[in-house]
């Protein structure tokens, strides 16, 4: 899940951009030049340089113009450069600038993410957060999953968000999604073919999502439209979803399913590996992916989040008898061949 433009802060970094290769040109020089263009109002030039996903997220150059106007009205002009930092994030070049502004008591951060072709894949401008987000408290850090969970697909997926720290998994900051996973399919460093403007461009879109264990369907939401990539439906957070009761106070949530793909009904008993629906892009989702979480109750986000330990899978080519997938891993069920 990605964040879209809001007031003084905008972060539009597509899944595929974060996985892409580093830009060849000097990212410090590029980042400084992009910042100057933004300050001076060269919005058309910035817009032309943005990836299709970035443009889809912003929706129009006018929204970028409005953001600049809000920055100038609220903070004024930059008065002092405090620092510049360049680093590779998942093989992606980022430029982070910290500066003082005329009417802001806080230091302002400007970040640009630049892909292998020198295109803008991400951007934000916001006050420095002096207190970094912390992982939500949980009484289940030592919990051992009772259900014998299998990965809910028969493909190789990439773990975009997963793990116990906020750095690995932005869900970790939220108690109701403390151990959740966001999963998608990657080929040659990208989550989609072509320009990524259509859901069908995405490798995971339409792939079968399976029951991770035996259970009873306690909730089905269907009929939520799939989003245009880069846009989100915050009013229907999970989009189309299935919740399974595994009969031991553990419940699996599988969300963002494709509209019209759900194959099960409330009250239905299913076996491990049953086809529940297809991977989609419904709900608060910026591009097709699967959101999975295990929780201690049947209501999404209300029951305590539980660690989900899966059995018999391959992570980055190594067999895992029982484990929790983490950000950056490529995972597949044992016996499923590695994706080419």
N, C-alpha and C positions, 0 to 999 in steps of 0.2 A: 504494500500500500504506500502510495506516495502522497505528499502534501502538495496542494495546489495554492495559487496566489492568495494571500490574505494581507490586507492593509500594508504594514511596513515590512512584512517578511514574505518572501516567495522562495519555495524550494520545489523545483520541478526536475527531478532526476529520474529518468525512466529506468526500469530494471535492466534493460538491455544496455543502456549507456554505462551503468555502473560496472558491467561485466566487460566492456569493451577494452581494447588495447590503449596504451598511453599515446598521447599526441607526440609527434616527432619534434615540433618546434618548441622553443623555450617557453614553458608555461608561465614563468614569472613575467616575462615581457608581454605575453599574450594577455594574461590576467590584468596587468596594469593598464594595457591599452583598452581592453574591454571596459574597465572601470571608468576610464576617461571618457569613452564614448557614451556611457550611461549618464555620467555627470553632465556632459555637454549636450545631451538630448539627441544623439544620433541613433534614434530608435529604429529607423528603417534598416540601417546597416546591421544592427544587432539582430533584428528579426530575420533578416535574410541569412544570417549565419547560424541560426538555431536549427536543431534537429526537428524533424516532423513531429516527434513526440513532445518536444518542448513547446512547439507552436500549438499543438493540440491542447496542451495543458493550459497555456496562457489564453488561448482562444482568439486573440487578436492583438495587433501592435498597440491598439488603444489602451489595453489593460496595462501594458508596460509603460506607456506614457503616463497613465494615471498613477502607477506606482512611483515613478520618478517625481511627479508633482507632489505626492504625499510625503516623500522623503524631504524634498526641498521645503515644503510648508512646515513640516514637523521638526526637522533637525537642522535645516539650513545647509550650508556648504561645508565640505571637508576643510578643516583648518590645519590638521597635523597628521602625518602618517606615523603610526605607532610601530607597526610591524608588517612584514610580508612572510608568508610561508607557503611552500610548494611541497606537495607530497602525492604519492600514488595511493589511491584507494581502490583496492581490488583491481589493480592494473589500470586505473583511470587517473589522469592528471587533474589535480585540483589546485587552485590558487586562492589562498585565504588572506585577505587584507584587513587589518585592524587600524582604525583611524578615529580621531576626534572630530566632532562636528560642532558648528557654531552654537546650536541651541540644544544640544543633547548632553546631559550630565554623564551618560554612559558611553563607553567606547562602542563604536559601530563596527560590525563585521560585514565584509563583502566577500562572497565566495562565488567563484566560477568553476564549473566542471567542463573540461575540454576533451573531446573524443579524438580518436586516431586521425581523423580528417581535419582537425582543427575547428570542429563545429561545437557550438555551445549546447551541452547536454544538461546543464543544471546551473541555477543561479539563485542566490538569496542575498538580501541585505536586511540586517536586523541588529538590535542591541546585543552586546556580549552577555551571554548567560554566565553570571558569576558562580552560580551553583549548578553543576552539571546534573542531568537527570539521574536518579538513582533507581535501582531495581526495587520493585515493590516488595514489601514484606510478605513472607509466606511461611506457614507452618508445615510446609510439605517439601522442604529442600532435601530431606533424606528419604522421601517417600519412594517406595518400590511399587511400580505398576503391577496391579493384580492380573489384569487382562493380558493375555498373550497377543500383543499387537503385531500385525504385519503392516508393512508400508501399504498405503491405500491406492496403489497403482502397480501396473506391470511394465513400467518404463523406467528410464533413468531420469531423475529430476535433480535440479540444482536447488540447494537450500539458500534462498535469498535472505530470509530472516530466520534464525534459530539459535538457541543457546540460552545460557542463564544470565549473561551480562547484557547491559543496555547497548554496549558496543556491538555485540553479536546479534542482538535481537531487540528491536525497539518495543516489541510487545512486553518485554520484561518490566517496563516502567508502569504497567497497568495490571492491577491485581487480578482482574477477571480474565486476563489473557497472558498471565505471567510466563507460561512455557509454550506459547503457541508457535506454529511454524507457518511461513509463507514459502511456497514451493512452485517452481516453474521449470520448463524444459529449455535447455540452452544448446545451441549448435554453433560451433565456430565462434564462440564468444558472444553470441547474440541470442536473444529470446524470440526473435522473429525473422522472417524472410522479408525482402523488399523494404518498403518505407515504414511498415508497422502502423499504418493508419487504419487498418481493418483487423477485426478480431481473428479472421481466418489467416492472417499473416503470422500469427503466434503459434509456435510449435506445440504448446500444451493445449491450445483451445480445441475443445471437442474430444479430448482423450478421455477414456473411461476412468472414473473415480470409483474405487472399490471399498467395500466394508472392511475395516482393518481387523475385525474380529466378529464372532457371533454376537447377535444382539437383537433388540426389538426397537423398531422405529417409534420414537416418542414425539417427534415433531418433523413436519415437512413444510418448507416454504418454497413455493414455485410461482412462476408467472412474472417474476421481476425481470425486466428487460436487461440485456447485456449492454454495457456502456460502450460508447465510442472510445477507443484507446486515448488516454490522456485526460478523460473526464471521469467524474465519480458521482455516485449517488449516496450522499451522506445520510439521507433520510431513511434509507434501507440498508443498514450497516453491513450485514452479512450477505445481502442479496438472497439468492436461492440457496437453501441449506437443508441438510438432513442431520438430525441428532439421533444417535443410537444409545440405548440403555444396554450396557453389557452385563447387567444383572448382579453387579457387585459394588454398587455405588460409584461406578465409573461410567462416564458418558462421553462419547466422541462427537465432536462437531466438525462437519465438513461443509465449507462455505464457498460462496462466489460461483456456484454451479451455473452451467449454461441454461438459459431460458428454454423450457420445454423438454429438458433432458432427464428430469427426475423420474426414476422408474419404480419407486417404492411408495408406500402409503403408510400413514400413521397406524400403529398397531401391528404392522407386519413384522414377522420374525424373519431375519436374514442370517445367512451363514457367512463366515469369513470369505472374502473374495467376491461377494455378490456385487453386481454392477448397480451402484446407487444412482448415478447420474454422470454427467460429463463436466470436465473442467471448463470454467467459463469466466466471465468478466462482469458479473452482476454485483450490485451493492457498492460499498465504499472501496472500489478497486480501480486503479488507474490502467491496469493491463491484465490480461488473462493470467490467473494463477489459482492455486488451491490454498486456502487457509484451513489449517487443521489444529484443533486443540482438544485436550482431554480435560474434563472437569468433573466436580463431585456432585453435580445436580443437573436436572433436565432443562433448566432455563439458561439460555446463552448469557454469559457474562455475569450471572448471579451466583452460580455455584463456584466454590473455590477451584481455581486452576490447579491442575495436577501435572507433574512431570509425565511425559509420554515416552516410555522406553520400548523401543521396537525390537523384534527378534529376527535373527537370520537375514541380515541384509549386507550389502556391499557399500562401503563408503570410501571414495577415492581409490578404488581398486582393492581395498583390504576387507576381509570378512569381519563382520561384527556379529557376535552371538546375541548380544543384548546391549543396546545403547541409545543415546539421545542424539539425533542429528544436529549439527551446528553449522552456522553460517559458512558458506563457501564450499561445502562438501557437495560432491555428486553422489547421489545415493540411488540404489536400485535393489529390488529383492534378490536374494541369492537364487541363482539359476537363470536370471534374466541377463542376456548378453549386454556388454557395454555398448553404449550408443556410439555410432561412428560419426 
